[in-house]
Amino acid sequence: NVSLVLVLPDAGRFDFVAKELAARRARPLQSRDTRLVHLILPKFKISSRIDLNRLLPKVGIEDIFSRRANFSGITDETFPTIFEAIHEARLEVNEKGVIKAAAEDVHAKRAHHAPHADATVVKFNRPFLLFVEDELNQRQLFVGQVFK
């Protein structure tokens, strides 16, 4: 189970809220309450590409790029030396209400009618933060900022 969490800071408070949430160090956000909302969200795309060749040795993972690498715990096949490791992530929310994260599609319901009388209208018309969370493992899978 995966959740998309959206955070819309008050005008002028984006930097403060972003720093406060970064201090959480990937601990999942907990919902404080539940209410009916009519969400107005712009379409957007976010992508990231990280060269792991420089990052992994900084956290002590060095053998992966040498002939000393041992992959016997994950495969019986003999691997050649790995010369390059890239991590790419993509997240897209389009006008059809479809959320695409990496290679998986998650379909979200999109309201095509007037909001329910009891619904709070939440319009994302200024910079906001987003988190894709793995509910089962209590981990954030994707963190992003939208400034559009």
MARLUMLUM-788987 format. One record per residue: residue number from 1; residue in three letters; x, y, z of N, C-alpha, C in turn. Coordinates in nm, 2 decimals. Layout:
BEGIN
{site NUM; 'Ala'; {X; Y; Z}; {X; Y; Z}; {X; Y; Z}};
...
//
This chain:
BEGIN
{site 1; 'Asn'; {0.08; -0.12; 0.00}; {0.00; 0.00; 0.00}; {0.09; 0.12; 0.00}};
{site 2; 'Val'; {0.06; 0.21; -0.09}; {0.14; 0.33; -0.11}; {0.04; 0.45; -0.10}};
{site 3; 'Ser'; {0.09; 0.56; -0.03}; {0.01; 0.68; -0.01}; {0.08; 0.80; -0.07}};
{site 4; 'Leu'; {0.01; 0.89; -0.13}; {0.06; 1.02; -0.17}; {0.02; 1.12; -0.07}};
{site 5; 'Val'; {0.12; 1.18; 0.00}; {0.09; 1.29; 0.10}; {0.13; 1.42; 0.04}};
{site 6; 'Leu'; {0.04; 1.52; 0.04}; {0.07; 1.65; -0.01}; {0.07; 1.75; 0.10}};
{site 7; 'Val'; {0.17; 1.84; 0.10}; {0.18; 1.94; 0.21}; {0.18; 2.08; 0.14}};
{site 8; 'Leu'; {0.08; 2.16; 0.18}; {0.07; 2.29; 0.12}; {0.09; 2.40; 0.23}};
{site 9; 'Pro'; {0.22; 2.44; 0.24}; {0.25; 2.54; 0.34}; {0.18; 2.67; 0.32}};
{site 10; 'Asp'; {0.16; 2.75; 0.43}; {0.10; 2.88; 0.41}; {0.20; 2.96; 0.33}};
{site 11; 'Ala'; {0.15; 3.07; 0.26}; {0.23; 3.15; 0.18}; {0.34; 3.21; 0.26}};
{site 12; 'Gly'; {0.46; 3.21; 0.21}; {0.58; 3.26; 0.27}; {0.64; 3.17; 0.37}};
{site 13; 'Arg'; {0.59; 3.05; 0.39}; {0.64; 2.95; 0.49}; {0.70; 2.83; 0.43}};
{site 14; 'Phe'; {0.71; 2.82; 0.30}; {0.76; 2.70; 0.23}; {0.90; 2.66; 0.29}};
{site 15; 'Asp'; {1.00; 2.75; 0.29}; {1.13; 2.71; 0.33}; {1.13; 2.66; 0.48}};
{site 16; 'Phe'; {1.06; 2.72; 0.56}; {1.05; 2.68; 0.70}; {0.99; 2.54; 0.71}};
{site 17; 'Val'; {0.88; 2.51; 0.64}; {0.81; 2.38; 0.65}; {0.90; 2.28; 0.59}};
{site 18; 'Ala'; {0.97; 2.31; 0.47}; {1.05; 2.21; 0.41}; {1.17; 2.17; 0.50}};
{site 19; 'Lys'; {1.23; 2.26; 0.57}; {1.34; 2.23; 0.67}; {1.29; 2.15; 0.78}};
{site 20; 'Glu'; {1.17; 2.18; 0.83}; {1.11; 2.10; 0.95}; {1.08; 1.96; 0.90}};
{site 21; 'Leu'; {1.03; 1.94; 0.78}; {1.00; 1.81; 0.74}; {1.13; 1.73; 0.70}};
{site 22; 'Ala'; {1.23; 1.80; 0.65}; {1.36; 1.73; 0.62}; {1.42; 1.68; 0.75}};
{site 23; 'Ala'; {1.40; 1.74; 0.86}; {1.45; 1.70; 0.99}; {1.39; 1.57; 1.04}};
{site 24; 'Arg'; {1.28; 1.53; 0.98}; {1.22; 1.40; 1.01}; {1.30; 1.28; 0.96}};
{site 25; 'Arg'; {1.39; 1.30; 0.87}; {1.47; 1.20; 0.82}; {1.40; 1.08; 0.77}};
{site 26; 'Ala'; {1.31; 1.10; 0.68}; {1.23; 0.99; 0.61}; {1.14; 0.91; 0.70}};
{site 27; 'Arg'; {1.11; 0.97; 0.82}; {1.00; 0.90; 0.90}; {0.87; 0.94; 0.84}};
{site 28; 'Pro'; {0.78; 0.84; 0.83}; {0.65; 0.87; 0.76}; {0.57; 0.98; 0.83}};
{site 29; 'Leu'; {0.50; 1.05; 0.76}; {0.41; 1.15; 0.81}; {0.28; 1.08; 0.86}};
{site 30; 'Gln'; {0.23; 1.12; 0.97}; {0.11; 1.06; 1.03}; {-0.01; 1.16; 1.01}};
{site 31; 'Ser'; {-0.12; 1.11; 0.96}; {-0.24; 1.19; 0.95}; {-0.30; 1.22; 1.08}};
{site 32; 'Arg'; {-0.33; 1.34; 1.10}; {-0.39; 1.39; 1.23}; {-0.54; 1.37; 1.23}};
{site 33; 'Asp'; {-0.60; 1.39; 1.12}; {-0.74; 1.38; 1.11}; {-0.79; 1.34; 0.97}};
{site 34; 'Thr'; {-0.91; 1.31; 0.96}; {-0.97; 1.27; 0.83}; {-1.09; 1.36; 0.81}};
{site 35; 'Arg'; {-1.09; 1.41; 0.68}; {-1.20; 1.49; 0.64}; {-1.22; 1.48; 0.49}};
{site 36; 'Leu'; {-1.34; 1.51; 0.45}; {-1.37; 1.51; 0.31}; {-1.32; 1.64; 0.24}};
{site 37; 'Val'; {-1.24; 1.62; 0.14}; {-1.18; 1.74; 0.07}; {-1.21; 1.73; -0.08}};
{site 38; 'His'; {-1.22; 1.85; -0.14}; {-1.22; 1.86; -0.29}; {-1.09; 1.92; -0.32}};
{site 39; 'Leu'; {-1.00; 1.83; -0.38}; {-0.86; 1.87; -0.41}; {-0.85; 1.92; -0.55}};
{site 40; 'Ile'; {-0.79; 2.04; -0.56}; {-0.76; 2.10; -0.69}; {-0.61; 2.10; -0.70}};
{site 41; 'Leu'; {-0.56; 2.02; -0.79}; {-0.41; 1.99; -0.80}; {-0.37; 2.01; -0.94}};
{site 42; 'Pro'; {-0.26; 2.09; -0.96}; {-0.21; 2.11; -1.10}; {-0.14; 1.98; -1.15}};
{site 43; 'Lys'; {-0.14; 1.97; -1.28}; {-0.06; 1.85; -1.34}; {0.09; 1.89; -1.32}};
{site 44; 'Phe'; {0.17; 1.79; -1.30}; {0.31; 1.82; -1.28}; {0.39; 1.69; -1.31}};
{site 45; 'Lys'; {0.52; 1.71; -1.34}; {0.62; 1.60; -1.35}; {0.74; 1.63; -1.27}};
{site 46; 'Ile'; {0.79; 1.53; -1.20}; {0.92; 1.55; -1.13}; {1.01; 1.43; -1.16}};
{site 47; 'Ser'; {1.13; 1.46; -1.19}; {1.23; 1.35; -1.21}; {1.36; 1.38; -1.14}};
{site 48; 'Ser'; {1.43; 1.27; -1.12}; {1.56; 1.28; -1.05}; {1.65; 1.17; -1.11}};
{site 49; 'Arg'; {1.78; 1.21; -1.13}; {1.88; 1.11; -1.18}; {2.00; 1.13; -1.09}};
{site 50; 'Ile'; {2.04; 1.02; -1.02}; {2.15; 1.02; -0.93}; {2.26; 0.93; -0.98}};
{site 51; 'Asp'; {2.38; 0.97; -0.99}; {2.50; 0.89; -1.02}; {2.54; 0.82; -0.89}};
{site 52; 'Leu'; {2.52; 0.69; -0.88}; {2.56; 0.62; -0.76}; {2.70; 0.59; -0.75}};
{site 53; 'Asn'; {2.78; 0.60; -0.86}; {2.92; 0.58; -0.86}; {2.99; 0.66; -0.76}};
{site 54; 'Arg'; {2.95; 0.79; -0.74}; {3.01; 0.88; -0.65}; {2.95; 0.87; -0.51}};
{site 55; 'Leu'; {2.82; 0.84; -0.50}; {2.75; 0.83; -0.38}; {2.78; 0.71; -0.29}};
{site 56; 'Leu'; {2.77; 0.59; -0.35}; {2.79; 0.47; -0.28}; {2.92; 0.46; -0.20}};
{site 57; 'Pro'; {3.03; 0.49; -0.26}; {3.16; 0.48; -0.18}; {3.16; 0.58; -0.06}};
{site 58; 'Lys'; {3.09; 0.68; -0.07}; {3.08; 0.78; 0.05}; {3.01; 0.72; 0.17}};
{site 59; 'Val'; {2.92; 0.62; 0.14}; {2.85; 0.55; 0.25}; {2.91; 0.41; 0.28}};
{site 60; 'Gly'; {3.03; 0.38; 0.23}; {3.10; 0.26; 0.26}; {3.07; 0.14; 0.16}};
{site 61; 'Ile'; {3.00; 0.17; 0.06}; {2.97; 0.06; -0.04}; {3.07; 0.08; -0.16}};
{site 62; 'Glu'; {3.18; 0.01; -0.15}; {3.29; 0.03; -0.25}; {3.31; -0.09; -0.34}};
{site 63; 'Asp'; {3.30; -0.21; -0.29}; {3.33; -0.33; -0.36}; {3.24; -0.35; -0.48}};
{site 64; 'Ile'; {3.12; -0.29; -0.48}; {3.03; -0.31; -0.59}; {3.09; -0.28; -0.73}};
{site 65; 'Phe'; {3.18; -0.18; -0.73}; {3.25; -0.14; -0.85}; {3.38; -0.20; -0.88}};
{site 66; 'Ser'; {3.42; -0.31; -0.81}; {3.55; -0.37; -0.82}; {3.53; -0.52; -0.86}};
{site 67; 'Arg'; {3.64; -0.59; -0.89}; {3.63; -0.73; -0.91}; {3.61; -0.81; -0.78}};
{site 68; 'Arg'; {3.62; -0.74; -0.67}; {3.60; -0.81; -0.54}; {3.45; -0.82; -0.51}};
{site 69; 'Ala'; {3.37; -0.76; -0.59}; {3.22; -0.76; -0.57}; {3.17; -0.91; -0.56}};
{site 70; 'Asn'; {3.08; -0.94; -0.46}; {3.03; -1.07; -0.44}; {2.88; -1.06; -0.44}};
{site 71; 'Phe'; {2.81; -1.11; -0.55}; {2.67; -1.10; -0.56}; {2.60; -1.24; -0.53}};
{site 72; 'Ser'; {2.68; -1.33; -0.47}; {2.62; -1.46; -0.45}; {2.50; -1.47; -0.36}};
{site 73; 'Gly'; {2.48; -1.37; -0.28}; {2.36; -1.36; -0.19}; {2.23; -1.32; -0.27}};
{site 74; 'Ile'; {2.25; -1.27; -0.39}; {2.13; -1.23; -0.47}; {2.11; -1.30; -0.60}};
{site 75; 'Thr'; {2.21; -1.38; -0.64}; {2.20; -1.45; -0.77}; {2.31; -1.56; -0.78}};
{site 76; 'Asp'; {2.28; -1.66; -0.86}; {2.38; -1.77; -0.88}; {2.46; -1.74; -1.00}};
{site 77; 'Glu'; {2.42; -1.64; -1.08}; {2.49; -1.60; -1.20}; {2.62; -1.53; -1.17}};
{site 78; 'Thr'; {2.72; -1.55; -1.25}; {2.85; -1.47; -1.24}; {2.83; -1.34; -1.30}};
{site 79; 'Phe'; {2.86; -1.23; -1.23}; {2.85; -1.10; -1.28}; {2.98; -1.04; -1.32}};
{site 80; 'Pro'; {2.98; -0.97; -1.43}; {3.11; -0.89; -1.46}; {3.11; -0.77; -1.36}};
{site 81; 'Thr'; {3.22; -0.70; -1.37}; {3.24; -0.59; -1.28}; {3.13; -0.48; -1.32}};
{site 82; 'Ile'; {3.07; -0.42; -1.23}; {2.98; -0.31; -1.25}; {3.06; -0.18; -1.26}};
{site 83; 'Phe'; {3.04; -0.11; -1.37}; {3.11; 0.01; -1.39}; {3.02; 0.14; -1.37}};
{site 84; 'Glu'; {2.89; 0.12; -1.38}; {2.81; 0.24; -1.36}; {2.68; 0.20; -1.29}};
{site 85; 'Ala'; {2.63; 0.28; -1.20}; {2.51; 0.26; -1.13}; {2.43; 0.39; -1.13}};
{site 86; 'Ile'; {2.31; 0.39; -1.18}; {2.23; 0.52; -1.19}; {2.10; 0.49; -1.12}};
{site 87; 'His'; {2.05; 0.58; -1.04}; {1.91; 0.57; -0.98}; {1.83; 0.68; -1.05}};
{site 88; 'Glu'; {1.72; 0.64; -1.11}; {1.63; 0.74; -1.17}; {1.49; 0.72; -1.11}};
{site 89; 'Ala'; {1.43; 0.83; -1.08}; {1.29; 0.83; -1.03}; {1.21; 0.93; -1.10}};
{site 90; 'Arg'; {1.08; 0.90; -1.13}; {0.99; 0.99; -1.20}; {0.86; 0.98; -1.13}};
{site 91; 'Leu'; {0.79; 1.10; -1.12}; {0.66; 1.10; -1.07}; {0.58; 1.20; -1.15}};
{site 92; 'Glu'; {0.46; 1.16; -1.20}; {0.38; 1.25; -1.28}; {0.24; 1.24; -1.24}};
{site 93; 'Val'; {0.17; 1.35; -1.22}; {0.03; 1.36; -1.20}; {-0.03; 1.44; -1.32}};
{site 94; 'Asn'; {-0.12; 1.38; -1.39}; {-0.17; 1.44; -1.51}; {-0.32; 1.49; -1.49}};
{site 95; 'Glu'; {-0.37; 1.55; -1.59}; {-0.51; 1.60; -1.58}; {-0.62; 1.50; -1.58}};
{site 96; 'Lys'; {-0.58; 1.37; -1.60}; {-0.68; 1.26; -1.59}; {-0.68; 1.20; -1.45}};
{site 97; 'Gly'; {-0.60; 1.25; -1.36}; {-0.60; 1.20; -1.23}; {-0.52; 1.08; -1.21}};
{site 98; 'Val'; {-0.43; 1.05; -1.31}; {-0.34; 0.94; -1.31}; {-0.21; 0.98; -1.25}};
{site 99; 'Ile'; {-0.16; 0.90; -1.15}; {-0.03; 0.92; -1.09}; {0.06; 0.81; -1.14}};
{site 100; 'Lys'; {0.17; 0.85; -1.20}; {0.27; 0.76; -1.25}; {0.40; 0.78; -1.17}};
{site 101; 'Ala'; {0.44; 0.67; -1.10}; {0.56; 0.67; -1.02}; {0.66; 0.57; -1.07}};
{site 102; 'Ala'; {0.77; 0.61; -1.12}; {0.87; 0.52; -1.18}; {0.80; 0.43; -1.29}};
{site 103; 'Ala'; {0.80; 0.30; -1.28}; {0.75; 0.22; -1.38}; {0.61; 0.17; -1.35}};
{site 104; 'Glu'; {0.55; 0.21; -1.23}; {0.42; 0.16; -1.19}; {0.32; 0.27; -1.21}};
{site 105; 'Asp'; {0.20; 0.23; -1.24}; {0.09; 0.32; -1.25}; {-0.01; 0.31; -1.13}};
{site 106; 'Val'; {-0.04; 0.42; -1.07}; {-0.14; 0.42; -0.97}; {-0.25; 0.51; -1.01}};
{site 107; 'His'; {-0.37; 0.46; -1.02}; {-0.48; 0.54; -1.07}; {-0.56; 0.60; -0.95}};
{site 108; 'Ala'; {-0.57; 0.73; -0.95}; {-0.64; 0.80; -0.84}; {-0.78; 0.85; -0.90}};
{site 109; 'Lys'; {-0.87; 0.85; -0.81}; {-1.00; 0.90; -0.85}; {-1.00; 1.05; -0.87}};
{site 110; 'Arg'; {-1.06; 1.10; -0.97}; {-1.06; 1.25; -0.99}; {-1.21; 1.29; -1.00}};
{site 111; 'Ala'; {-1.23; 1.39; -0.92}; {-1.37; 1.44; -0.92}; {-1.40; 1.52; -1.04}};
{site 112; 'His'; {-1.50; 1.49; -1.11}; {-1.54; 1.57; -1.23}; {-1.67; 1.64; -1.21}};
{site 113; 'His'; {-1.70; 1.67; -1.08}; {-1.83; 1.73; -1.05}; {-1.80; 1.83; -0.94}};
{site 114; 'Ala'; {-1.90; 1.91; -0.90}; {-1.89; 2.01; -0.80}; {-1.86; 1.94; -0.67}};
{site 115; 'Pro'; {-1.78; 2.00; -0.58}; {-1.75; 1.94; -0.45}; {-1.87; 1.92; -0.37}};
{site 116; 'His'; {-1.87; 1.81; -0.28}; {-1.97; 1.78; -0.19}; {-1.99; 1.90; -0.09}};
{site 117; 'Ala'; {-2.11; 1.93; -0.05}; {-2.14; 2.04; 0.04}; {-2.05; 2.04; 0.16}};
{site 118; 'Asp'; {-2.02; 1.93; 0.22}; {-1.94; 1.92; 0.34}; {-1.79; 1.92; 0.31}};
{site 119; 'Ala'; {-1.75; 1.92; 0.19}; {-1.60; 1.91; 0.15}; {-1.53; 2.04; 0.17}};
{site 120; 'Thr'; {-1.41; 2.03; 0.22}; {-1.32; 2.15; 0.23}; {-1.25; 2.16; 0.10}};
{site 121; 'Val'; {-1.25; 2.27; 0.03}; {-1.18; 2.29; -0.10}; {-1.03; 2.32; -0.06}};
{site 122; 'Val'; {-0.94; 2.24; -0.12}; {-0.80; 2.26; -0.10}; {-0.74; 2.28; -0.24}};
{site 123; 'Lys'; {-0.69; 2.40; -0.27}; {-0.64; 2.43; -0.40}; {-0.49; 2.45; -0.39}};
{site 124; 'Phe'; {-0.41; 2.37; -0.46}; {-0.27; 2.37; -0.46}; {-0.22; 2.47; -0.57}};
{site 125; 'Asn'; {-0.22; 2.60; -0.53}; {-0.19; 2.71; -0.63}; {-0.07; 2.79; -0.59}};
{site 126; 'Arg'; {0.02; 2.72; -0.51}; {0.15; 2.78; -0.47}; {0.24; 2.66; -0.44}};
{site 127; 'Pro'; {0.37; 2.69; -0.42}; {0.46; 2.58; -0.40}; {0.42; 2.48; -0.29}};
{site 128; 'Phe'; {0.44; 2.35; -0.31}; {0.40; 2.25; -0.22}; {0.50; 2.13; -0.22}};
{site 129; 'Leu'; {0.49; 2.05; -0.11}; {0.58; 1.93; -0.10}; {0.50; 1.81; -0.11}};
{site 130; 'Leu'; {0.56; 1.70; -0.16}; {0.49; 1.58; -0.17}; {0.58; 1.46; -0.12}};
{site 131; 'Phe'; {0.51; 1.36; -0.07}; {0.58; 1.24; -0.02}; {0.50; 1.12; -0.07}};
{site 132; 'Val'; {0.57; 1.02; -0.13}; {0.51; 0.89; -0.16}; {0.56; 0.80; -0.05}};
{site 133; 'Glu'; {0.46; 0.74; 0.02}; {0.50; 0.66; 0.14}; {0.46; 0.51; 0.12}};
{site 134; 'Asp'; {0.54; 0.42; 0.16}; {0.51; 0.28; 0.17}; {0.45; 0.26; 0.31}};
{site 135; 'Glu'; {0.32; 0.24; 0.32}; {0.25; 0.22; 0.44}; {0.29; 0.10; 0.52}};
{site 136; 'Leu'; {0.31; -0.01; 0.45}; {0.35; -0.14; 0.51}; {0.49; -0.13; 0.58}};
{site 137; 'Asn'; {0.58; -0.08; 0.51}; {0.72; -0.07; 0.57}; {0.75; 0.06; 0.64}};
{site 138; 'Gln'; {0.65; 0.15; 0.64}; {0.67; 0.28; 0.71}; {0.79; 0.36; 0.66}};
{site 139; 'Arg'; {0.80; 0.37; 0.52}; {0.92; 0.44; 0.46}; {0.87; 0.54; 0.36}};
{site 140; 'Gln'; {0.94; 0.64; 0.34}; {0.92; 0.74; 0.23}; {0.99; 0.69; 0.11}};
{site 141; 'Leu'; {0.92; 0.67; 0.00}; {0.98; 0.62; -0.12}; {1.02; 0.74; -0.21}};
{site 142; 'Phe'; {0.96; 0.85; -0.20}; {0.98; 0.96; -0.29}; {0.95; 1.09; -0.22}};
{site 143; 'Val'; {1.03; 1.19; -0.23}; {1.01; 1.32; -0.17}; {1.03; 1.42; -0.28}};
{site 144; 'Gly'; {0.94; 1.52; -0.29}; {0.96; 1.62; -0.39}; {0.90; 1.75; -0.36}};
{site 145; 'Gln'; {0.94; 1.85; -0.44}; {0.89; 1.99; -0.42}; {0.83; 2.03; -0.56}};
{site 146; 'Val'; {0.72; 2.10; -0.56}; {0.66; 2.15; -0.68}; {0.65; 2.30; -0.67}};
{site 147; 'Phe'; {0.71; 2.37; -0.76}; {0.71; 2.52; -0.75}; {0.62; 2.58; -0.86}};
{site 148; 'Lys'; {0.57; 2.50; -0.95}; {0.49; 2.55; -1.06}; {0.36; 2.62; -1.01}};
//
